[in-house]
């Protein structure tokens, strides 16, 4: 195989791997099922609502009773901070009321975050933000 | 024959209880006895343990309210209604055990909310109610699974695992009632 063909093949493989690794919001919704004992998109439950999550200061949903630890964390939720927190919530925010060991698989976390981002743009979240 | 197909709710419940081997009240008593001993000594329990128990308690209280909403929806047929009440009873037992344990560890147990934002307007049929309950139960299994490794005291991990097992059975039964594979995978996450 000459160098040109080799580079072409390598490029195709790299593109394929990237496509495989791309966050999958549909799969993320399945991962979100793990959260449903405590969370919902549009309403506060044991945990706070997820609509409006991206760009929100941790511990800032009005009327929700947060742990002091979360209120003092100064975290702004985005892909990176969510990935860190979801991997090991109690290690990132010791004292959080989210007493959950975390989502250990990076792909699961990426898919979950993709789902949360996608859900934020749905009518369910738009209606929640008007309430 | 599925207990959902049985004509008598009493027979259905008896069949369900008999087959599933649910002896939670006995187990709960034993676990609570273990936690009496735990309260007397430190037992490895930490402040985190109280927080974990309280988070679980809050979810159990919400589950009790959710089953109550389902029962009052008038959408459940009699045998299914009886099952929902049975499952709600389990959640009440879980909540009672968790609250007592929090108190024994010197914490303050959380209380039920005055109201929960259940999506009642979207529940139009028995299947909707069952699907709603199934999602809560699945989430509960994952939540307990995520809590089991966090306890400082292993007796509490054991108690949480006992509750996890019960809620996994609820989830399986609800899925079966919905015509879905009752146990969709070999592992939970």
Interface residues (C-beta under 8 A of the other chain):
Chain A: X33 X34 X35 X36 X37 X38 X40 X42 X43 X44 X45 X46 X67 X90 X95 X97 X98 X99 X100 X101 X102 X108
Chain B: X48 X51 X52 X54 X55 X56 X58 X59 X62 X63 X116 X117 X135 X136 X138 X139 X140 X142 X143 X145 X146 X147 X148 X149 X150 X189
